[in-house]
Amino acid sequence: MAPQRRTTRAPVPATCSRRRGLLFAPDGDCKSPARGGGNNTENLRMTGLHTLRCGYKSLRQLGWLLALALSLPLLAAPAPKAKQLRAGAATSNLTPAIGGGIIGGFHPIPSTHIHDELHARCLVLDNGEARVAIVVCDLLGASREVYDEARRLVTAETGLPGASLFMSSTHTHSATSALGTNRFRINTPLDDYQQFVARRIADGVRRAINNLAPARIGWATGNEPRHVFNRRWFLKPGTMPVNPFGSTNDLVKMNPARASKDLDRPAGPTDPEVVLVSVQSPEGRPIAVLANYSLHYVGGVGNGHISADYYGMFCDRLQQLLGADRQRPAFVAMLANGTSGNINNIDFTKPAERMASYEKMRVVADDVAAVAFKALQGVKHHDWVPLGGQLRELELGTRRPTPEQISRAREVLGRPRTLPRPATLEEIYAERTLGMAEYPARLAIPIQALRVGDVGITGIPCETFVETGLELKARNPFKPSFTHSIANGYYGYLPTPEHHRLGGYETWLGTNRLEEQASTKIVTALLEMLGSLKGK
């Protein structure tokens, strides 16, 4: 009987072990079975099977390791950080020394009291990609040279680009002038108060930058029609008075007698809209509110009093309504003058009311603040918004006196004065006529546009008519939008071409300095700038 063949089953190598459901060799290699006695063919077969098994497991192990390696960067990388707006606000005191001339009428008077302080109210916004600063000054106006110096200081000290610094004046008529002694000369050295204003604007912007903190921003609109009236009126035939140039060719009169039988109708519309930009902390603490309303000013101050007019009272009242008194950092409210070159708060169809000093101011300020506060309750705030700014030099022609006007002006000023007295309106405009004769024939004026989220803001260095503001709102690619008048400089009134044909105070040579088509050219340029900002 043939001997029984002894068959040996190849064992799993002792060096292989199970880890986490996979076969691994402790030294990292899958070992072949030990070769002992027995049939070499069988050993070879078993060795091949083991090699295939270990190879399969090694490939599976390699796939898992590769997947793990590819996933590690995803597991280790932090989630993208959400964009966060930052904002800071501050005020800087602009109150002049007592004794300076209060400008706002035809005859400046010396200041004797400080009823309330004047400020540069500053707001800085930073979205991580761009930074803009908005400054509203409690001034009648400031020359371009003042704002240029403030811009130079801010850029040198903070690095903020000049196109991102937006400055304007409220047009209070109870403040010392920052316009200089001669409005018809350009590039003149700054006087002491002008230097002070430029320095304080720069200080305010720096303080606002120091206050930058995470913020949210939103916008809203309201309406307050009770305090805006067009101040240019058509009069009944044959009732137009002689103007300072000896003519009765004007078709409208600025500020006619109230409740007069000579009144016909107003010569234009109004804009009652109150536009608001609200800035608050992520927790809802008010940081700043920028408001815009198209009202020239209110007036009714005490004799010789320095005052920010209703603009300052509005800011104080809104702060109270928001419960933001005595915050640290301080809450800053800002009310900019919109397009109010032909708008005031006088209802010419009614007789004048007898009111105490500051009483009318308080009524207007409280009413506008109440509208603003109500609108702010519905604001949707955003953690981040796009920001951008453009500043452009727009070259325009200027008004030129005719030889006949120059001759008449010299004749008026050559008349003898028998007694000391204030200059007459005729004499004032004779001096302005000669001033315009020396004025440059062409000027490059600064115009500006800002984007703050969905809000479009424009700046014009003139007392801009309401029709221009309404046109910009209607054609603006941003909603809402508004214009700051008297921004980045001062170049007189800016009537539309249609109003130039009607005549009246705002169109008179010297009151108006820029060419008759200036408003049209400014609107065209600003819309181009806004379109560019919208596309970014």
C-alpha positions as CSV (number, residue, x, y, z in Angstrom):
1,M,0.0,0.0,0.0
2,A,1.4,3.3,-1.1
3,P,2.3,5.6,1.8
4,Q,-0.3,8.4,2.5
5,R,0.8,11.8,1.2
6,R,1.2,14.3,3.9
7,T,-0.3,17.7,3.0
8,T,0.7,20.8,4.9
9,R,-1.6,23.9,4.9
10,A,0.2,27.1,4.6
11,P,-0.6,29.1,7.8
12,V,-1.1,32.8,7.9
13,P,2.3,34.3,8.8
14,A,2.7,35.0,12.4
15,T,4.1,38.4,11.5
16,C,0.7,39.5,10.2
17,S,-1.9,41.0,12.6
18,R,-5.3,42.6,12.4
19,R,-5.5,46.3,13.1
20,R,-8.8,48.2,12.7
21,G,-10.1,45.5,10.4
22,L,-7.0,45.5,8.1
23,L,-4.1,43.2,7.9
24,F,-0.8,44.9,8.6
25,A,2.6,43.5,9.2
26,P,4.2,44.9,12.3
27,D,7.2,46.0,10.4
28,G,5.1,47.3,7.5
29,D,5.8,44.4,5.1
30,C,3.5,41.5,4.5
31,K,5.6,38.3,4.9
32,S,5.6,35.2,2.6
33,P,4.8,31.9,4.3
34,A,7.7,29.9,5.7
35,R,9.0,27.4,3.4
36,G,9.5,24.0,5.0
37,G,9.1,20.5,4.0
38,G,6.3,19.2,1.8
39,N,5.5,19.5,-1.8
40,N,7.3,22.5,-3.4
41,T,4.4,22.9,-5.8
42,E,1.9,23.2,-3.0
43,N,4.2,25.6,-1.2
44,L,4.5,27.7,-4.3
45,R,0.8,27.8,-4.7
46,M,0.1,28.8,-1.2
47,T,2.8,31.4,-1.3
48,G,1.2,32.9,-4.4
49,L,-2.2,33.0,-2.8
50,H,-0.8,34.7,0.3
51,T,1.0,37.2,-1.8
52,L,-2.2,38.0,-3.7
53,R,-4.1,38.3,-0.4
54,C,-1.6,40.6,1.2
55,G,-1.3,42.6,-2.0
56,Y,-5.0,43.1,-2.1
57,K,-5.0,44.2,1.5
58,S,-2.1,46.5,0.9
59,L,-3.8,48.1,-2.0
60,R,-6.9,48.6,0.0
61,Q,-4.8,50.1,2.8
62,L,-3.1,52.4,0.4
63,G,-6.4,53.6,-0.9
64,W,-7.6,54.4,2.6
65,L,-4.4,56.2,3.4
66,L,-4.6,58.2,0.1
67,A,-8.2,59.3,0.9
68,L,-7.2,60.3,4.4
69,A,-4.2,62.3,3.1
70,L,-6.4,64.1,0.7
71,S,-8.9,65.0,3.3
72,L,-6.5,66.2,5.9
73,P,-6.1,69.7,4.4
74,L,-9.9,70.1,4.3
75,L,-10.2,69.0,7.9
76,A,-7.3,71.2,9.0
77,A,-8.2,74.4,7.1
78,P,-10.4,76.8,9.1
79,A,-13.7,77.9,7.7
80,P,-13.5,81.1,5.6
81,K,-13.9,84.1,7.9
82,A,-17.1,86.1,7.2
83,K,-16.5,89.7,6.0
84,Q,-17.1,92.2,8.8
85,L,-17.7,96.0,8.5
86,R,-16.0,98.2,11.0
87,A,-17.1,101.8,11.8
88,G,-15.9,104.6,14.0
89,A,-17.3,108.0,14.8
90,A,-16.1,111.2,16.5
91,T,-16.7,114.9,16.7
92,S,-14.1,117.7,16.7
93,N,-14.9,121.2,18.0
94,L,-14.9,124.0,15.4
95,T,-16.2,126.8,17.7
96,P,-14.4,130.1,16.9
97,A,-13.2,132.7,19.3
98,I,-15.7,135.3,20.3
99,G,-15.4,138.5,18.3
100,G,-15.1,137.1,14.8
101,G,-17.7,138.2,12.2
102,I,-20.9,136.1,11.9
103,I,-21.5,135.7,8.2
104,G,-24.8,134.8,6.6
105,G,-26.3,138.2,5.8
106,F,-25.0,141.0,3.6
107,H,-23.4,142.7,6.6
108,P,-21.4,140.5,9.0
109,I,-21.7,141.3,12.7
110,P,-19.3,140.4,15.5
111,S,-20.0,137.4,17.6
112,T,-20.6,138.1,21.3
113,H,-22.0,134.8,22.6
114,I,-21.6,131.0,22.1
115,H,-25.2,129.6,22.2
116,D,-24.0,126.1,21.2
117,E,-20.7,124.6,20.0
118,L,-19.9,124.0,16.3
119,H,-18.5,120.7,15.3
120,A,-17.0,118.6,12.6
121,R,-18.9,115.4,12.8
122,C,-17.0,112.5,11.4
123,L,-17.8,108.9,10.4
124,V,-15.3,106.3,9.1
125,L,-16.4,103.1,7.5
126,D,-14.0,100.2,6.7
127,N,-15.0,96.9,5.0
128,G,-11.6,95.4,4.9
129,E,-11.3,96.2,1.2
130,A,-11.9,100.0,1.2
131,R,-12.2,102.8,3.7
132,V,-14.3,106.0,3.5
133,A,-14.7,109.0,5.8
134,I,-17.6,111.4,5.8
135,V,-17.4,114.8,7.6
136,V,-20.2,117.3,8.1
137,C,-19.1,120.7,9.4
138,D,-21.2,123.2,11.3
139,L,-20.1,126.1,9.0
140,L,-21.8,128.4,6.5
141,G,-19.2,127.0,4.1
142,A,-15.5,126.6,3.7
143,S,-13.2,127.5,0.7
144,R,-11.7,124.7,-1.3
145,E,-8.3,125.6,0.1
146,V,-9.6,124.7,3.6
147,Y,-10.8,121.3,2.5
148,D,-7.7,120.6,0.4
149,E,-5.5,121.3,3.5
150,A,-7.7,119.0,5.6
151,R,-7.5,116.3,2.9
152,R,-3.7,116.7,2.8
153,L,-3.4,116.3,6.5
154,V,-5.7,113.3,6.7
155,T,-3.9,111.4,3.9
156,A,-0.5,112.2,5.3
157,E,-1.4,111.1,8.8
158,T,-3.7,108.2,8.2
159,G,-3.0,107.0,4.6
160,L,-6.7,107.5,3.7
161,P,-6.9,108.2,-0.1
162,G,-8.1,111.7,-0.9
163,A,-11.0,110.4,-3.0
164,S,-12.3,108.6,0.1
165,L,-12.6,111.7,2.2
166,F,-16.0,113.4,1.8
167,M,-16.5,116.8,3.5
168,S,-19.3,119.3,3.5
169,S,-20.8,122.2,5.4
170,T,-24.3,122.5,6.9
171,H,-24.7,126.2,5.9
172,T,-25.6,127.5,9.3
173,H,-25.9,131.3,9.0
174,S,-24.7,131.9,12.6
175,A,-21.1,131.0,12.4
176,T,-17.8,132.7,11.7
177,S,-16.7,132.4,8.1
178,A,-14.2,129.8,6.9
179,L,-14.5,131.2,3.3
180,G,-11.7,133.7,3.7
181,T,-11.9,137.5,3.2
182,N,-12.3,137.5,-0.5
183,R,-14.5,134.8,-2.2
184,F,-13.4,136.0,-5.7
185,R,-9.8,135.1,-5.2
186,I,-8.6,131.5,-5.3
187,N,-5.4,129.9,-3.9
188,T,-5.1,132.5,-1.2
189,P,-3.2,131.6,2.1
190,L,-5.4,130.3,4.9
191,D,-6.3,132.7,7.7
192,D,-6.0,131.6,11.3
193,Y,-9.6,130.2,11.6
194,Q,-9.3,128.4,8.3
195,Q,-6.1,126.7,9.4
196,F,-7.9,125.8,12.7
197,V,-10.8,124.2,10.8
198,A,-8.6,122.1,8.6
199,R,-6.6,120.9,11.5
200,R,-9.7,120.0,13.5
201,I,-11.3,118.1,10.6
202,A,-8.1,116.0,10.4
203,D,-8.1,115.4,14.1
204,G,-11.8,114.3,14.0
205,V,-11.1,111.8,11.2
206,R,-8.1,110.4,13.1
207,R,-10.3,110.0,16.3
208,A,-13.0,108.2,14.3
209,I,-10.4,105.8,12.9
210,N,-9.2,105.2,16.4
211,N,-12.7,104.2,17.3
212,L,-13.1,101.6,14.5
213,A,-14.9,98.5,15.8
214,P,-17.2,95.8,14.3
215,A,-20.4,97.3,13.1
216,R,-23.6,96.9,11.1
217,I,-25.1,99.4,8.6
218,G,-28.4,100.0,7.1
219,W,-30.5,102.8,5.5
220,A,-34.0,104.2,5.5
221,T,-36.1,107.2,4.3
222,G,-38.8,109.3,5.7
223,N,-40.7,112.4,4.8
224,E,-41.2,115.7,6.5
225,P,-43.0,118.1,4.1
226,R,-44.1,120.6,6.8
227,H,-40.9,122.6,6.9
228,V,-39.7,122.9,3.3
229,F,-41.0,125.7,0.9
230,N,-39.7,127.0,-2.3
231,R,-38.5,130.5,-1.7
232,R,-38.6,131.7,-5.3
233,W,-41.9,133.1,-6.4
234,F,-43.5,134.5,-9.5
235,L,-45.1,137.8,-8.8
236,K,-48.1,139.4,-10.4
237,P,-47.4,141.5,-13.5
238,G,-45.9,144.9,-12.8
239,T,-44.9,144.2,-9.2
240,M,-41.3,143.0,-9.6
241,P,-38.9,145.4,-7.8
242,V,-35.7,146.8,-9.4
243,N,-32.7,144.5,-8.9
244,P,-29.2,145.7,-7.9
245,F,-28.2,146.0,-11.5
246,G,-31.0,148.6,-12.2
247,S,-33.3,146.1,-14.0
248,T,-36.8,144.8,-13.6
249,N,-36.2,141.9,-15.9
250,D,-36.3,139.2,-13.2
251,L,-39.3,137.0,-13.5
252,V,-39.1,135.6,-9.9
253,K,-38.2,137.0,-6.5
254,M,-36.4,135.3,-3.6
255,N,-38.1,135.6,-0.2
256,P,-41.0,137.9,-1.2
257,A,-43.2,139.6,1.4
258,R,-45.3,137.1,3.3
259,A,-49.0,136.9,2.6
260,S,-48.6,139.6,0.0
261,K,-51.3,140.3,-2.6
262,D,-48.5,140.4,-5.2
263,L,-47.7,136.7,-4.9
264,D,-48.6,134.5,-7.8
265,R,-47.1,131.0,-7.4
266,P,-43.8,129.3,-6.3
267,A,-41.3,128.9,-9.0
268,G,-40.3,125.3,-8.2
269,P,-40.8,122.1,-6.1
270,T,-39.5,121.0,-2.8
271,D,-37.9,117.7,-1.6
272,P,-39.3,116.6,1.7
273,E,-37.4,113.3,1.9
274,V,-35.2,112.6,5.0
275,V,-32.6,110.0,4.0
276,L,-30.8,108.1,6.7
277,V,-27.7,105.9,7.1
278,S,-27.7,104.0,10.4
279,V,-24.5,102.5,11.9
280,Q,-24.6,100.3,15.0
281,S,-22.5,97.7,16.9
282,P,-23.3,94.0,16.3
283,E,-25.2,94.1,19.6
284,G,-27.3,97.1,18.5
285,R,-25.6,100.0,20.2
286,P,-25.9,103.1,18.1
287,I,-22.6,104.3,16.7
288,A,-23.7,107.0,14.2
289,V,-26.6,108.2,12.0
290,L,-26.0,110.2,8.9
291,A,-29.1,112.2,7.8
292,N,-29.8,114.4,4.8
293,Y,-32.6,116.9,4.4
294,S,-33.0,119.7,1.8
295,L,-33.6,122.8,4.0
296,H,-31.5,125.9,3.6
297,Y,-31.4,126.7,7.4
298,V,-33.9,128.0,10.0
299,G,-32.3,131.0,11.7
300,G,-33.9,133.0,14.5
301,V,-30.8,133.1,16.7
302,G,-30.0,135.7,19.4
303,N,-28.1,138.8,18.2
304,G,-24.4,138.0,18.0
305,H,-24.9,134.3,18.9
306,I,-22.8,131.5,17.4
307,S,-25.0,128.5,16.8
308,A,-25.1,125.3,14.7
309,D,-28.7,126.2,13.8
310,Y,-31.3,123.4,13.7
311,Y,-28.6,120.9,12.4
312,G,-27.1,120.8,15.9
313,M,-30.4,120.6,17.6
314,F,-31.5,117.7,15.3
315,C,-28.4,115.8,16.3
316,D,-29.0,116.3,20.0
317,R,-32.6,115.3,19.8
318,L,-32.0,112.2,17.8
319,Q,-29.4,111.1,20.3
320,Q,-32.0,111.5,23.0
321,L,-34.6,109.5,21.1
322,L,-32.1,106.7,20.5
323,G,-31.2,106.6,24.2
324,A,-27.5,107.2,23.2
325,D,-26.6,109.9,25.7
326,R,-23.3,109.6,27.5
327,Q,-22.2,106.6,25.5
328,R,-18.5,105.6,25.3
329,P,-17.4,105.9,22.5
330,A,-19.9,108.7,22.0
331,F,-22.7,108.4,19.5
332,V,-22.5,110.8,16.6
333,A,-25.5,112.2,14.7
334,M,-24.9,114.1,11.5
335,L,-27.4,116.2,9.5
336,A,-26.1,117.2,6.1
337,N,-27.7,120.0,3.9
338,G,-29.2,118.5,0.8
339,T,-30.1,120.5,-2.3
340,S,-31.7,123.5,-0.7
341,G,-30.4,126.4,-2.8
342,N,-34.0,127.6,-3.4
343,I,-35.7,126.1,-0.3
344,N,-36.3,127.5,3.1
345,N,-38.8,126.9,6.0
346,I,-41.1,130.0,5.4
347,D,-44.7,129.5,4.2
348,F,-45.0,132.7,2.2
349,T,-48.8,132.3,1.9
350,K,-49.2,133.0,5.7
351,P,-48.4,136.0,7.8
352,A,-45.2,135.9,9.9
353,E,-45.4,134.3,13.4
354,R,-43.9,135.9,16.4
355,M,-41.5,133.3,18.0
356,A,-38.8,133.6,20.5
357,S,-35.1,133.1,19.6
358,Y,-34.4,129.4,18.8
359,E,-38.1,128.5,19.1
360,K,-38.6,127.8,15.4
361,M,-35.3,125.9,15.2
362,R,-36.4,123.6,18.0
363,V,-39.7,122.9,16.3
364,V,-38.1,122.0,13.0
365,A,-35.3,120.0,14.6
366,D,-37.7,118.0,16.8
367,D,-40.0,117.2,13.9
368,V,-37.3,116.1,11.5
369,A,-35.7,114.0,14.3
370,A,-39.1,112.3,15.0
371,V,-39.4,111.3,11.4
372,A,-35.8,110.0,11.4
373,F,-36.4,108.0,14.6
374,K,-39.5,106.4,13.2
375,A,-37.8,105.5,10.0
376,L,-34.8,104.0,11.8
377,Q,-37.1,101.5,13.6
378,G,-37.5,99.6,10.3
379,V,-33.8,99.5,9.2
380,K,-32.3,96.2,8.1
381,H,-28.7,96.3,9.1
382,H,-25.9,94.4,7.2
383,D,-22.7,93.1,8.6
384,W,-20.8,94.0,5.4
385,V,-21.4,96.3,2.4
386,P,-19.4,97.5,-0.6
387,L,-17.6,100.8,-0.2
388,G,-16.1,103.1,-2.7
389,G,-15.4,106.7,-3.6
390,Q,-14.4,108.9,-6.6
391,L,-13.3,112.5,-6.6
392,R,-13.1,114.3,-9.9
393,E,-11.9,117.7,-11.1
394,L,-14.6,119.1,-13.5
395,E,-13.6,122.1,-15.6
396,L,-16.3,124.7,-16.1
397,G,-16.6,128.2,-17.4
398,T,-17.5,131.1,-15.1
399,R,-19.8,134.1,-15.4
400,R,-18.2,137.1,-17.0
401,P,-19.5,140.7,-16.5
402,T,-20.1,142.7,-19.7
403,P,-18.3,145.9,-20.3
404,E,-21.6,147.8,-19.6
405,Q,-21.9,146.0,-16.2
406,I,-18.3,146.9,-15.3
407,S,-18.8,150.5,-16.3
408,R,-22.0,150.8,-14.2
409,A,-20.3,149.1,-11.2
410,R,-17.5,151.7,-11.2
411,E,-20.1,154.5,-11.5
412,V,-22.0,153.2,-8.5
413,L,-19.0,152.8,-6.4
414,G,-17.7,156.2,-7.4
415,R,-20.7,158.1,-6.0
416,P,-19.8,160.2,-2.9
417,R,-21.0,159.1,0.5
418,T,-22.1,162.0,2.7
419,L,-22.5,159.9,5.9
420,P,-21.1,156.6,7.3
421,R,-23.5,153.8,6.5
422,P,-23.7,150.2,5.6
423,A,-23.3,149.4,1.9
424,T,-26.5,149.3,-0.1
425,L,-27.4,146.2,-2.1
426,E,-26.6,148.1,-5.3
427,E,-23.1,148.8,-3.9
428,I,-22.6,145.3,-2.7
429,Y,-23.3,143.9,-6.2
430,A,-21.2,146.6,-7.8
431,E,-18.2,145.3,-5.8
432,R,-19.1,141.7,-6.7
433,T,-19.3,142.6,-10.4
434,L,-15.7,144.0,-10.3
435,G,-14.7,140.9,-8.3
436,M,-16.1,138.6,-11.0
437,A,-14.1,140.6,-13.6
438,E,-10.9,139.4,-12.0
439,Y,-12.3,135.8,-11.5
440,P,-10.7,133.1,-13.6
441,A,-12.5,132.5,-16.9
442,R,-12.4,128.7,-16.3
443,L,-12.2,126.7,-13.1
444,A,-11.7,123.0,-12.1
445,I,-14.2,122.3,-9.3
446,P,-14.2,119.2,-7.1
447,I,-17.2,116.9,-7.4
448,Q,-17.5,113.6,-5.5
449,A,-19.4,110.4,-5.4
450,L,-19.5,107.7,-2.7
451,R,-21.0,104.2,-2.5
452,V,-22.1,102.9,0.9
453,G,-23.8,99.6,0.2
454,D,-26.9,100.4,-1.8
455,V,-26.7,104.1,-1.0
456,G,-25.3,106.6,-3.5
457,I,-24.0,109.9,-2.1
458,T,-22.9,112.9,-4.2
459,G,-21.1,116.1,-3.3
460,I,-21.4,119.4,-5.1
461,P,-19.4,122.5,-4.0
462,C,-22.3,124.9,-4.4
463,E,-25.7,125.9,-3.0
464,T,-27.5,123.5,-5.3
465,F,-31.1,123.9,-6.4
466,V,-33.6,121.3,-5.5
467,E,-34.4,120.4,-9.1
468,T,-30.8,119.2,-9.5
469,G,-31.1,117.0,-6.4
470,L,-34.3,115.5,-7.5
471,E,-32.9,114.7,-10.9
472,L,-29.9,113.0,-9.4
473,K,-32.2,110.9,-7.2
474,A,-34.4,109.9,-10.1
475,R,-31.5,108.9,-12.4
476,N,-29.2,107.5,-9.7
477,P,-28.3,103.8,-10.0
478,F,-28.3,103.6,-6.2
479,K,-31.4,103.7,-4.1
480,P,-31.7,105.6,-1.8
481,S,-29.4,108.4,-2.8
482,F,-28.8,112.0,-1.7
483,T,-26.5,115.0,-2.4
484,H,-24.5,117.1,0.1
485,S,-24.4,120.7,-1.1
486,I,-21.4,122.9,-0.3
487,A,-19.1,119.9,-0.3
488,N,-15.3,120.2,-0.7
489,G,-15.5,123.9,-1.4
490,Y,-17.7,126.8,-2.2
491,Y,-18.5,128.3,-5.6
492,G,-21.8,130.2,-5.0
493,Y,-25.3,129.2,-6.1
494,L,-26.0,126.6,-8.7
495,P,-29.3,127.4,-10.5
496,T,-30.5,125.2,-13.3
497,P,-30.5,126.6,-16.9
498,E,-34.2,127.1,-16.6
499,H,-33.9,129.2,-13.4
500,H,-31.2,131.3,-15.0
501,R,-33.8,132.3,-17.6
502,L,-36.1,133.4,-14.7
503,G,-33.5,135.5,-13.0
504,G,-33.7,136.5,-9.3
505,Y,-31.2,136.7,-6.5
506,E,-29.6,133.2,-6.9
507,T,-28.8,133.9,-10.5
508,W,-27.3,137.4,-10.1
509,L,-23.7,137.9,-11.1
510,G,-21.6,137.4,-8.0
511,T,-24.2,135.3,-6.2
512,N,-23.8,132.8,-9.0
513,R,-20.2,132.3,-10.4
514,L,-20.3,129.3,-12.7
515,E,-21.6,129.1,-16.3
516,E,-25.3,128.7,-16.9
517,Q,-24.9,125.1,-18.0
518,A,-22.9,124.1,-15.0
519,S,-25.6,122.1,-13.2
520,T,-26.3,120.0,-16.3
521,K,-22.6,119.2,-16.7
522,I,-22.2,118.4,-13.0
523,V,-25.2,116.0,-13.1
524,T,-23.8,114.2,-16.2
525,A,-20.4,113.8,-14.6
526,L,-21.8,112.6,-11.3
527,L,-24.0,110.0,-12.9
528,E,-20.9,108.7,-14.8
529,M,-19.1,108.4,-11.5
530,L,-22.0,106.7,-9.8
531,G,-22.3,104.2,-12.7
532,S,-18.6,103.3,-12.3
533,L,-19.0,102.7,-8.6
534,K,-22.1,100.6,-9.2
535,G,-20.2,98.4,-11.6
536,K,-17.5,97.6,-9.1
